[in-house]
């Protein structure tokens, strides 16, 4: 998914996270953290598609 974000490609939100939520609903299992991640990833995907670009992720070094 990170490679998709960096390249500005549409994310596979439903396949990766939606299926987990579907299983949680079928088994009556609470999954608030996964629901939050799902909402944030969908928002990220929407913003990327609207703005037509990805997000550059850079490594940072530890401050001395």
PQR file of N, CA, C, O and H, with PARSE charges and radii, in Angstrom:
ATOM      1  N   UNK A   1       0.832  -1.187   0.000 -0.4000 1.5000
ATOM      2  CA  UNK A   1       0.000   0.000   0.000 -0.0000 2.0000
ATOM      3  C   UNK A   1       0.879   1.253   0.000  0.5500 1.7000
ATOM      4  O   UNK A   1       0.523   2.252  -0.626 -0.5500 1.4000
ATOM      5  N   UNK A   2       2.017   1.214   0.691 -0.4000 1.5000
ATOM      6  CA  UNK A   2       2.908   2.377   0.711 -0.0000 2.0000
ATOM      7  C   UNK A   2       3.391   2.713  -0.695  0.5500 1.7000
ATOM      8  O   UNK A   2       3.477   3.884  -1.062 -0.5500 1.4000
ATOM      9  H   UNK A   2       2.306   0.402   1.199  0.4000 1.0000
ATOM     10  N   UNK A   3       3.704   1.697  -1.471 -0.4000 1.5000
ATOM     11  CA  UNK A   3       4.158   1.944  -2.848 -0.0000 2.0000
ATOM     12  C   UNK A   3       3.055   2.595  -3.665  0.5500 1.7000
ATOM     13  O   UNK A   3       3.335   3.448  -4.507 -0.5500 1.4000
ATOM     14  H   UNK A   3       3.635   0.745  -1.173  0.4000 1.0000
ATOM     15  N   UNK A   4       1.810   2.209  -3.433 -0.4000 1.5000
ATOM     16  CA  UNK A   4       0.685   2.832  -4.131 -0.0000 2.0000
ATOM     17  C   UNK A   4       0.543   4.297  -3.724  0.5500 1.7000
ATOM     18  O   UNK A   4       0.280   5.155  -4.567 -0.5500 1.4000
ATOM     19  H   UNK A   4       1.583   1.516  -2.749  0.4000 1.0000
ATOM     20  N   UNK A   5       0.716   4.583  -2.441 -0.4000 1.5000
ATOM     21  CA  UNK A   5       0.620   5.966  -1.958 -0.0000 2.0000
ATOM     22  C   UNK A   5       1.711   6.812  -2.594  0.5500 1.7000
ATOM     23  O   UNK A   5       1.442   7.904  -3.095 -0.5500 1.4000
ATOM     24  H   UNK A   5       0.930   3.886  -1.756  0.4000 1.0000
ATOM     25  N   UNK A   6       2.938   6.312  -2.575 -0.4000 1.5000
ATOM     26  CA  UNK A   6       4.055   7.069  -3.138 -0.0000 2.0000
ATOM     27  C   UNK A   6       3.881   7.313  -4.633  0.5500 1.7000
ATOM     28  O   UNK A   6       4.272   8.363  -5.143 -0.5500 1.4000
ATOM     29  H   UNK A   6       3.157   5.425  -2.168  0.4000 1.0000
ATOM     30  N   UNK A   7       3.293   6.340  -5.340 -0.4000 1.5000
ATOM     31  CA  UNK A   7       3.111   6.460  -6.782 -0.0000 2.0000
ATOM     32  C   UNK A   7       1.822   7.198  -7.153  0.5500 1.7000
ATOM     33  O   UNK A   7       1.611   7.526  -8.321 -0.5500 1.4000
ATOM     34  H   UNK A   7       2.976   5.487  -4.926  0.4000 1.0000
ATOM     35  N   UNK A   8       0.963   7.461  -6.167 -0.4000 1.5000
ATOM     36  CA  UNK A   8      -0.289   8.150  -6.449 -0.0000 2.0000
ATOM     37  C   UNK A   8      -1.349   7.262  -7.067  0.5500 1.7000
ATOM     38  O   UNK A   8      -2.287   7.753  -7.696 -0.5500 1.4000
ATOM     39  H   UNK A   8       1.135   7.195  -5.219  0.4000 1.0000
ATOM     40  N   UNK A   9      -1.204   5.947  -6.891 -0.4000 1.5000
ATOM     41  CA  UNK A   9      -2.202   5.010  -7.419 -0.0000 2.0000
ATOM     42  C   UNK A   9      -3.344   4.829  -6.424  0.5500 1.7000
ATOM     43  O   UNK A   9      -3.176   5.045  -5.224 -0.5500 1.4000
ATOM     44  H   UNK A   9      -0.443   5.549  -6.380  0.4000 1.0000
ATOM     45  N   UNK A  10      -4.494   4.433  -6.933 -0.4000 1.5000
ATOM     46  CA  UNK A  10      -5.646   4.164  -6.089 -0.0000 2.0000
ATOM     47  C   UNK A  10      -5.330   3.007  -5.140  0.5500 1.7000
ATOM     48  O   UNK A  10      -4.703   2.024  -5.534 -0.5500 1.4000
ATOM     49  H   UNK A  10      -4.630   4.258  -7.908  0.4000 1.0000
ATOM     50  N   UNK A  11      -5.767   3.133  -3.897 -0.4000 1.5000
ATOM     51  CA  UNK A  11      -5.468   2.123  -2.887 -0.0000 2.0000
ATOM     52  C   UNK A  11      -6.509   1.012  -2.906  0.5500 1.7000
ATOM     53  O   UNK A  11      -7.669   1.247  -3.243 -0.5500 1.4000
ATOM     54  H   UNK A  11      -6.276   3.932  -3.577  0.4000 1.0000
ATOM     55  N   UNK A  12      -6.101  -0.171  -2.552 -0.4000 1.5000
ATOM     56  CA  UNK A  12      -6.995  -1.327  -2.521 -0.0000 2.0000
ATOM     57  C   UNK A  12      -7.644  -1.432  -1.141  0.5500 1.7000
ATOM     58  O   UNK A  12      -7.510  -2.444  -0.453 -0.5500 1.4000
ATOM     59  H   UNK A  12      -5.159  -0.362  -2.278  0.4000 1.0000
ATOM     60  N   UNK A  13      -8.337  -0.387  -0.756 -0.4000 1.5000
ATOM     61  CA  UNK A  13      -8.896  -0.276   0.579 -0.0000 2.0000
ATOM     62  C   UNK A  13      -9.870  -1.405   0.890  0.5500 1.7000
ATOM     63  O   UNK A  13      -9.785  -2.019   1.954 -0.5500 1.4000
ATOM     64  H   UNK A  13      -8.445   0.436  -1.315  0.4000 1.0000
ATOM     65  N   UNK A  14     -10.779  -1.679  -0.012 -0.4000 1.5000
ATOM     66  CA  UNK A  14     -11.791  -2.703   0.237 -0.0000 2.0000
ATOM     67  C   UNK A  14     -11.169  -4.088   0.383  0.5500 1.7000
ATOM     68  O   UNK A  14     -11.554  -4.850   1.269 -0.5500 1.4000
ATOM     69  H   UNK A  14     -10.848  -1.180  -0.876  0.4000 1.0000
ATOM     70  N   UNK A  15     -10.225  -4.411  -0.468 -0.4000 1.5000
ATOM     71  CA  UNK A  15      -9.618  -5.741  -0.433 -0.0000 2.0000
ATOM     72  C   UNK A  15      -8.769  -5.936   0.815  0.5500 1.7000
ATOM     73  O   UNK A  15      -8.761  -7.020   1.398 -0.5500 1.4000
ATOM     74  H   UNK A  15      -9.912  -3.792  -1.188  0.4000 1.0000
ATOM     75  N   UNK A  16      -8.059  -4.901   1.226 -0.4000 1.5000
ATOM     76  CA  UNK A  16      -7.136  -5.049   2.342 -0.0000 2.0000
ATOM     77  C   UNK A  16      -7.773  -4.816   3.706  0.5500 1.7000
ATOM     78  O   UNK A  16      -7.486  -5.549   4.653 -0.5500 1.4000
ATOM     79  H   UNK A  16      -8.066  -4.020   0.753  0.4000 1.0000
ATOM     80  N   UNK A  17      -8.620  -3.820   3.819 -0.4000 1.5000
ATOM     81  CA  UNK A  17      -9.174  -3.472   5.126 -0.0000 2.0000
ATOM     82  C   UNK A  17     -10.664  -3.775   5.205  0.5500 1.7000
ATOM     83  O   UNK A  17     -11.159  -4.202   6.248 -0.5500 1.4000
ATOM     84  H   UNK A  17      -8.853  -3.225   3.050  0.4000 1.0000
ATOM     85  N   UNK A  18     -11.375  -3.554   4.109 -0.4000 1.5000
ATOM     86  CA  UNK A  18     -12.813  -3.807   4.089 -0.0000 2.0000
ATOM     87  C   UNK A  18     -13.161  -5.251   4.389  0.5500 1.7000
ATOM     88  O   UNK A  18     -14.167  -5.525   5.043 -0.5500 1.4000
ATOM     89  H   UNK A  18     -10.973  -3.207   3.262  0.4000 1.0000
ATOM     90  N   UNK A  19     -12.341  -6.177   3.920 -0.4000 1.5000
ATOM     91  CA  UNK A  19     -12.608  -7.597   4.174 -0.0000 2.0000
ATOM     92  C   UNK A  19     -12.468  -7.927   5.655  0.5500 1.7000
ATOM     93  O   UNK A  19     -13.203  -8.771   6.170 -0.5500 1.4000
ATOM     94  H   UNK A  19     -11.524  -5.954   3.388  0.4000 1.0000
ATOM     95  N   UNK A  20     -11.539  -7.277   6.346 -0.4000 1.5000
ATOM     96  CA  UNK A  20     -11.385  -7.496   7.783 -0.0000 2.0000
ATOM     97  C   UNK A  20     -12.615  -6.993   8.522  0.5500 1.7000
ATOM     98  O   UNK A  20     -13.111  -7.654   9.435 -0.5500 1.4000
ATOM     99  H   UNK A  20     -10.943  -6.592   5.928  0.4000 1.0000
ATOM    100  N   UNK A  21     -13.106  -5.826   8.130 -0.4000 1.5000
ATOM    101  CA  UNK A  21     -14.313  -5.288   8.762 -0.0000 2.0000
ATOM    102  C   UNK A  21     -15.529  -6.157   8.488  0.5500 1.7000
ATOM    103  O   UNK A  21     -16.388  -6.321   9.354 -0.5500 1.4000
ATOM    104  H   UNK A  21     -12.703  -5.289   7.388  0.4000 1.0000
ATOM    105  N   UNK A  22     -15.601  -6.712   7.294 -0.4000 1.5000
ATOM    106  CA  UNK A  22     -16.712  -7.603   6.964 -0.0000 2.0000
ATOM    107  C   UNK A  22     -16.696  -8.845   7.854  0.5500 1.7000
ATOM    108  O   UNK A  22     -17.741  -9.283   8.334 -0.5500 1.4000
ATOM    109  H   UNK A  22     -14.903  -6.579   6.591  0.4000 1.0000
ATOM    110  N   UNK A  23     -15.508  -9.409   8.072 -0.4000 1.5000
ATOM    111  CA  UNK A  23     -15.389 -10.574   8.949 -0.0000 2.0000
ATOM    112  C   UNK A  23     -15.754 -10.210  10.390  0.5500 1.7000
ATOM    113  O   UNK A  23     -16.383 -11.002  11.092 -0.5500 1.4000
ATOM    114  H   UNK A  23     -14.659  -9.052   7.683  0.4000 1.0000
ATOM    115  N   UNK A  24     -15.361  -9.020  10.825 -0.4000 1.5000
ATOM    116  CA  UNK A  24     -15.696  -8.577  12.177 -0.0000 2.0000
ATOM    117  C   UNK A  24     -17.212  -8.460  12.342  0.5500 1.7000
ATOM    118  O   UNK A  24     -17.761  -8.847  13.374 -0.5500 1.4000
ATOM    119  H   UNK A  24     -14.850  -8.377  10.255  0.4000 1.0000
ATOM    120  N   UNK A  25     -17.883  -7.924  11.325 -0.4000 1.5000
ATOM    121  CA  UNK A  25     -19.350  -7.798  11.394 -0.0000 2.0000
ATOM    122  C   UNK A  25     -20.022  -9.165  11.411  0.5500 1.7000
ATOM    123  O   UNK A  25     -20.988  -9.380  12.144 -0.5500 1.4000
ATOM    124  H   UNK A  25     -17.437  -7.609  10.487  0.4000 1.0000
ATOM    125  N   UNK A  26     -19.508 -10.087  10.603 -0.4000 1.5000
ATOM    126  CA  UNK A  26     -20.096 -11.424  10.548 -0.0000 2.0000
ATOM    127  C   UNK A  26     -19.962 -12.175  11.868  0.5500 1.7000
ATOM    128  O   UNK A  26     -20.818 -12.988  12.217 -0.5500 1.4000
ATOM    129  H   UNK A  26     -18.724  -9.912  10.008  0.4000 1.0000
ATOM    130  N   UNK A  27     -18.902 -11.904  12.587 -0.4000 1.5000
ATOM    131  CA  UNK A  27     -18.646 -12.595  13.856 -0.0000 2.0000
ATOM    132  C   UNK A  27     -19.015 -11.750  15.071  0.5500 1.7000
ATOM    133  O   UNK A  27     -18.710 -12.116  16.206 -0.5500 1.4000
ATOM    134  H   UNK A  27     -18.207 -11.243  12.304  0.4000 1.0000
ATOM    135  N   UNK A  28     -19.674 -10.617  14.826 -0.4000 1.5000
ATOM    136  CA  UNK A  28     -20.060  -9.701  15.911 -0.0000 2.0000
ATOM    137  C   UNK A  28     -18.872  -9.330  16.801  0.5500 1.7000
ATOM    138  O   UNK A  28     -18.975  -9.320  18.027 -0.5500 1.4000
ATOM    139  H   UNK A  28     -19.921 -10.320  13.903  0.4000 1.0000
ATOM    140  N   UNK A  29     -17.753  -9.028  16.161 -0.4000 1.5000
ATOM    141  CA  UNK A  29     -16.537  -8.635  16.867 -0.0000 2.0000
ATOM    142  C   UNK A  29     -16.314  -7.143  16.682  0.5500 1.7000
ATOM    143  O   UNK A  29     -16.320  -6.632  15.562 -0.5500 1.4000
ATOM    144  H   UNK A  29     -17.669  -9.035  15.165  0.4000 1.0000
ATOM    145  N   UNK A  30     -16.120  -6.461  17.790 -0.4000 1.5000
ATOM    146  CA  UNK A  30     -15.843  -5.026  17.716 -0.0000 2.0000
ATOM    147  C   UNK A  30     -14.434  -4.820  17.146  0.5500 1.7000
ATOM    148  O   UNK A  30     -13.495  -5.524  17.516 -0.5500 1.4000
ATOM    149  H   UNK A  30     -16.116  -6.876  18.699  0.4000 1.0000
ATOM    150  N   UNK A  31     -14.309  -3.861  16.256 -0.4000 1.5000
ATOM    151  CA  UNK A  31     -13.004  -3.566  15.648 -0.0000 2.0000
ATOM    152  C   UNK A  31     -12.857  -2.055  15.471  0.5500 1.7000
ATOM    153  O   UNK A  31     -12.701  -1.579  14.346 -0.5500 1.4000
ATOM    154  H   UNK A  31     -15.072  -3.290  15.956  0.4000 1.0000
ATOM    155  N   UNK A  32     -12.904  -1.300  16.567 -0.4000 1.5000
ATOM    156  CA  UNK A  32     -12.862   0.163  16.437 -0.0000 2.0000
ATOM    157  C   UNK A  32     -11.552   0.677  15.837  0.5500 1.7000
ATOM    158  O   UNK A  32     -11.565   1.650  15.083 -0.5500 1.4000
ATOM    159  H   UNK A  32     -13.030  -1.687  17.481  0.4000 1.0000
ATOM    160  N   UNK A  33     -10.446   0.053  16.152 -0.4000 1.5000
ATOM    161  CA  UNK A  33      -9.159   0.516  15.603 -0.0000 2.0000
ATOM    162  C   UNK A  33      -9.113   0.301  14.097  0.5500 1.7000
ATOM    163  O   UNK A  33      -8.652   1.173  13.360 -0.5500 1.4000
ATOM    164  H   UNK A  33     -10.435  -0.737  16.764  0.4000 1.0000
ATOM    165  N   UNK A  34      -9.586  -0.851  13.634 -0.4000 1.5000
ATOM    166  CA  UNK A  34      -9.599  -1.137  12.200 -0.0000 2.0000
ATOM    167  C   UNK A  34     -10.569  -0.200  11.493  0.5500 1.7000
ATOM    168  O   UNK A  34     -10.291   0.237  10.377 -0.5500 1.4000
ATOM    169  H   UNK A  34      -9.960  -1.559  14.233  0.4000 1.0000
ATOM    170  N   UNK A  35     -11.696   0.116  12.117 -0.4000 1.5000
ATOM    171  CA  UNK A  35     -12.651   1.058  11.530 -0.0000 2.0000
ATOM    172  C   UNK A  35     -12.013   2.437  11.364  0.5500 1.7000
ATOM    173  O   UNK A  35     -12.234   3.110  10.357 -0.5500 1.4000
ATOM    174  H   UNK A  35     -11.921  -0.239  13.024  0.4000 1.0000
ATOM    175  N   UNK A  36     -11.227   2.851  12.349 -0.4000 1.5000
ATOM    176  CA  UNK A  36     -10.545   4.145  12.263 -0.0000 2.0000
ATOM    177  C   UNK A  36      -9.510   4.138  11.137  0.5500 1.7000
ATOM    178  O   UNK A  36      -9.423   5.089  10.361 -0.5500 1.4000
ATOM    179  H   UNK A  36     -11.048   2.305  13.167  0.4000 1.0000
ATOM    180  N   UNK A  37      -8.734   3.071  11.053 -0.4000 1.5000
ATOM    181  CA  UNK A  37      -7.736   2.954   9.982 -0.0000 2.0000
ATOM    182  C   UNK A  37      -8.425   2.956   8.629  0.5500 1.7000
ATOM    183  O   UNK A  37      -7.959   3.613   7.699 -0.5500 1.4000
ATOM    184  H   UNK A  37      -8.805   2.297  11.684  0.4000 1.0000
ATOM    185  N   UNK A  38      -9.518   2.239   8.509 -0.4000 1.5000
ATOM    186  CA  UNK A  38     -10.284   2.166   7.264 -0.0000 2.0000
ATOM    187  C   UNK A  38     -10.744   3.556   6.833  0.5500 1.7000
ATOM    188  O   UNK A  38     -10.608   3.929   5.667 -0.5500 1.4000
ATOM    189  H   UNK A  38      -9.897   1.706   9.265  0.4000 1.0000
ATOM    190  N   UNK A  39     -11.290   4.323   7.783 -0.4000 1.5000
ATOM    191  CA  UNK A  39     -11.763   5.670   7.467 -0.0000 2.0000
ATOM    192  C   UNK A  39     -10.614   6.571   7.030  0.5500 1.7000
ATOM    193  O   UNK A  39     -10.760   7.346   6.085 -0.5500 1.4000
ATOM    194  H   UNK A  39     -11.401   4.021   8.730  0.4000 1.0000
ATOM    195  N   UNK A  40      -9.485   6.477   7.703 -0.4000 1.5000
ATOM    196  CA  UNK A  40      -8.339   7.317   7.354 -0.0000 2.0000
ATOM    197  C   UNK A  40      -7.748   6.949   5.997  0.5500 1.7000
ATOM    198  O   UNK A  40      -7.362   7.830   5.229 -0.5500 1.4000
ATOM    199  H   UNK A  40      -9.366   5.848   8.470  0.4000 1.0000
ATOM    200  N   UNK A  41      -7.676   5.669   5.702 -0.4000 1.5000
ATOM    201  CA  UNK A  41      -7.142   5.238   4.403 -0.0000 2.0000
ATOM    202  C   UNK A  41      -8.080   5.659   3.280  0.5500 1.7000
ATOM    203  O   UNK A  41      -7.625   6.079   2.216 -0.5500 1.4000
ATOM    204  H   UNK A  41      -7.990   4.953   6.325  0.4000 1.0000
ATOM    205  N   UNK A  42      -9.394   5.548   3.508 -0.4000 1.5000
ATOM    206  CA  UNK A  42     -10.343   6.009   2.493 -0.0000 2.0000
ATOM    207  C   UNK A  42     -10.202   7.509   2.263  0.5500 1.7000
ATOM    208  O   UNK A  42     -10.279   7.969   1.124 -0.5500 1.4000
ATOM    209  H   UNK A  42      -9.763   5.206   4.372  0.4000 1.0000
ATOM    210  N   UNK A  43      -9.995   8.279   3.335 -0.4000 1.5000
ATOM    211  CA  UNK A  43      -9.795   9.711   3.208 -0.0000 2.0000
ATOM    212  C   UNK A  43      -8.506  10.017   2.444  0.5500 1.7000
ATOM    213  O   UNK A  43      -8.492  10.880   1.565 -0.5500 1.4000
ATOM    214  H   UNK A  43      -9.932   7.905   4.261  0.4000 1.0000
ATOM    215  N   UNK A  44      -7.437   9.320   2.774 -0.4000 1.5000
ATOM    216  CA  UNK A  44      -6.174   9.499   2.061 -0.0000 2.0000
ATOM    217  C   UNK A  44      -6.353   9.208   0.572  0.5500 1.7000
ATOM    218  O   UNK A  44      -5.871   9.963  -0.272 -0.5500 1.4000
ATOM    219  H   UNK A  44      -7.447   8.619   3.488  0.4000 1.0000
ATOM    220  N   UNK A  45      -7.035   8.130   0.254 -0.4000 1.5000
ATOM    221  CA  UNK A  45      -7.270   7.760  -1.138 -0.0000 2.0000
ATOM    222  C   UNK A  45      -8.079   8.838  -1.861  0.5500 1.7000
ATOM    223  O   UNK A  45      -7.771   9.192  -3.000 -0.5500 1.4000
ATOM    224  H   UNK A  45      -7.427   7.516   0.939  0.4000 1.0000
ATOM    225  N   UNK A  46      -9.108   9.355  -1.200 -0.4000 1.5000
ATOM    226  CA  UNK A  46      -9.946  10.395  -1.805 -0.0000 2.0000
ATOM    227  C   UNK A  46      -9.138  11.655  -2.082  0.5500 1.7000
ATOM    228  O   UNK A  46      -9.250  12.243  -3.158 -0.5500 1.4000
ATOM    229  H   UNK A  46      -9.358   9.068  -0.275  0.4000 1.0000
ATOM    230  N   UNK A  47      -8.326  12.072  -1.116 -0.4000 1.5000
ATOM    231  CA  UNK A  47      -7.498  13.265  -1.291 -0.0000 2.0000
ATOM    232  C   UNK A  47      -6.498  13.057  -2.428  0.5500 1.7000
ATOM    233  O   UNK A  47      -6.298  13.948  -3.253 -0.5500 1.4000
ATOM    234  H   UNK A  47      -8.236  11.595  -0.242  0.4000 1.0000
ATOM    235  N   UNK A  48      -5.875  11.889  -2.470 -0.4000 1.5000
ATOM    236  CA  UNK A  48      -4.907  11.615  -3.543 -0.0000 2.0000
ATOM    237  C   UNK A  48      -5.576  11.668  -4.909  0.5500 1.7000
ATOM    238  O   UNK A  48      -5.009  12.216  -5.855 -0.5500 1.4000
ATOM    239  H   UNK A  48      -6.038  11.164  -1.800  0.4000 1.0000
ATOM    240  N   UNK A  49      -6.769  11.109  -5.021 -0.4000 1.5000
ATOM    241  CA  UNK A  49      -7.459  11.093  -6.310 -0.0000 2.0000
ATOM    242  C   UNK A  49      -7.910  12.495  -6.712  0.5500 1.7000
ATOM    243  O   UNK A  49      -7.851  12.853  -7.888 -0.5500 1.4000
ATOM    244  H   UNK A  49      -7.229  10.664  -4.253  0.4000 1.0000
ATOM    245  N   UNK A  50      -8.357  13.284  -5.743 -0.4000 1.5000
ATOM    246  CA  UNK A  50      -8.802  14.642  -6.045 -0.0000 2.0000
ATOM    247  C   UNK A  50      -7.641  15.557  -6.420  0.5500 1.7000
ATOM    248  O   UNK A  50      -7.770  16.401  -7.307 -0.5500 1.4000
ATOM    249  H   UNK A  50      -8.405  12.992  -4.787  0.4000 1.0000
ATOM    250  N   UNK A  51      -6.520  15.387  -5.749 -0.4000 1.5000
ATOM    251  CA  UNK A  51      -5.366  16.245  -6.006 -0.0000 2.0000
ATOM    252  C   UNK A  51      -4.440  15.692  -7.077  0.5500 1.7000
ATOM    253  O   UNK A  51      -3.503  16.364  -7.508 -0.5500 1.4000
ATOM    254  H   UNK A  51      -6.415  14.702  -5.029  0.4000 1.0000
ATOM    255  N   UNK A  52      -4.706  14.466  -7.503 -0.4000 1.5000
ATOM    256  CA  UNK A  52      -3.930  13.887  -8.590 -0.0000 2.0000
ATOM    257  C   UNK A  52      -2.476  13.604  -8.271  0.5500 1.7000
ATOM    258  O   UNK A  52      -1.609  13.776  -9.128 -0.5500 1.4000
ATOM    259  H   UNK A  52      -5.467  13.920  -7.153  0.4000 1.0000
ATOM    260  N   UNK A  53      -2.201  13.180  -7.070 -0.4000 1.5000
ATOM    261  CA  UNK A  53      -0.812  12.890  -6.741 -0.0000 2.0000
ATOM    262  C   UNK A  53      -0.675  11.999  -5.545  0.5500 1.7000
ATOM    263  O   UNK A  53      -1.652  11.689  -4.862 -0.5500 1.4000
ATOM    264  H   UNK A  53      -2.905  13.041  -6.373  0.4000 1.0000
ATOM    265  N   UNK A  54       0.547  11.588  -5.295 -0.4000 1.5000
ATOM    266  CA  UNK A  54       0.842  10.735  -4.163 -0.0000 2.0000
ATOM    267  C   UNK A  54       1.521  11.514  -3.061  0.5500 1.7000
ATOM    268  O   UNK A  54       1.606  12.741  -3.096 -0.5500 1.4000
ATOM    269  H   UNK A  54       1.340  11.840  -5.849  0.4000 1.0000
ATOM    270  N   UNK A  55       1.987  10.791  -2.111 -0.4000 1.5000
ATOM    271  CA  UNK A  55       2.667  11.358  -0.963 -0.0000 2.0000
ATOM    272  C   UNK A  55       4.077  10.816  -0.946  0.5500 1.7000
ATOM    273  O   UNK A  55       4.276   9.604  -1.023 -0.5500 1.4000
ATOM    274  H   UNK A  55       1.917   9.794  -2.083  0.4000 1.0000
ATOM    275  N   UNK A  56       5.048  11.682  -0.848 -0.4000 1.5000
ATOM    276  CA  UNK A  56       6.436  11.263  -0.789 -0.0000 2.0000
ATOM    277  C   UNK A  56       6.803  10.988   0.662  0.5500 1.7000
ATOM    278  O   UNK A  56       6.670  11.864   1.517 -0.5500 1.4000
ATOM    279  H   UNK A  56       4.886  12.667  -0.786  0.4000 1.0000
ATOM    280  N   UNK A  57       7.260   9.788   0.938 -0.4000 1.5000
ATOM    281  CA  UNK A  57       7.658   9.403   2.283 -0.0000 2.0000
ATOM    282  C   UNK A  57       9.173   9.422   2.335  0.5500 1.7000
ATOM    283  O   UNK A  57       9.841   8.734   1.562 -0.5500 1.4000
ATOM    284  H   UNK A  57       7.368   9.076   0.244  0.4000 1.0000
ATOM    285  N   UNK A  58       9.708  10.211   3.249 -0.4000 1.5000
ATOM    286  CA  UNK A  58      11.149  10.344   3.389 -0.0000 2.0000
ATOM    287  C   UNK A  58      11.604   9.804   4.719  0.5500 1.7000
ATOM    288  O   UNK A  58      10.927   9.979   5.732 -0.5500 1.4000
ATOM    289  H   UNK A  58       9.166  10.769   3.876  0.4000 1.0000
ATOM    290  N   UNK A  59      12.749   9.147   4.726 -0.4000 1.5000
ATOM    291  CA  UNK A  59      13.319   8.667   5.982 -0.0000 2.0000
ATOM    292  C   UNK A  59      13.983   9.844   6.678  0.5500 1.7000
ATOM    293  O   UNK A  59      14.595  10.699   6.038 -0.5500 1.4000
ATOM    294  H   UNK A  59      13.299   9.005   3.903  0.4000 1.0000
ATOM    295  N   UNK A  60      13.852   9.872   7.983 -0.4000 1.5000
ATOM    296  CA  UNK A  60      14.496  10.925   8.760 -0.0000 2.0000
ATOM    297  C   UNK A  60      15.565  10.322   9.641  0.5500 1.7000
ATOM    298  O   UNK A  60      15.442   9.174  10.069 -0.5500 1.4000
ATOM    299  H   UNK A  60      13.355   9.177   8.503  0.4000 1.0000
ATOM    300  N   UNK A  61      16.599  11.068   9.915 -0.4000 1.5000
ATOM    301  CA  UNK A  61      17.653  10.594  10.793 -0.0000 2.0000
ATOM    302  C   UNK A  61      17.372  11.084  12.201  0.5500 1.7000
ATOM    303  O   UNK A  61      16.694  12.093  12.397 -0.5500 1.4000
ATOM    304  H   UNK A  61      16.699  12.000   9.567  0.4000 1.0000
ATOM    305  N   UNK A  62      17.896  10.363  13.175 -0.4000 1.5000
ATOM    306  CA  UNK A  62      17.697  10.745  14.557 -0.0000 2.0000
ATOM    307  C   UNK A  62      18.505  12.007  14.855  0.5500 1.7000
ATOM    308  O   UNK A  62      19.643  12.162  14.413 -0.5500 1.4000
ATOM    309  H   UNK A  62      18.446   9.544  13.016  0.4000 1.0000
ATOM    310  N   UNK A  63      17.882  12.901  15.617 -0.4000 1.5000
ATOM    311  CA  UNK A  63      18.569  14.129  16.016 -0.0000 2.0000
ATOM    312  C   UNK A  63      19.564  13.803  17.124  0.5500 1.7000
ATOM    313  O   UNK A  63      19.279  12.999  18.011 -0.5500 1.4000
ATOM    314  H   UNK A  63      16.957  12.775  15.977  0.4000 1.0000
ATOM    315  N   UNK A  64      20.707  14.423  17.064 -0.4000 1.5000
ATOM    316  CA  UNK A  64      21.740  14.150  18.074 -0.0000 2.0000
ATOM    317  C   UNK A  64      21.540  14.953  19.323  0.5500 1.7000
ATOM    318  O   UNK A  64      22.325  14.835  20.264 -0.5500 1.4000
ATOM    319  H   UNK A  64      20.937  15.077  16.344  0.4000 1.0000
TER
END
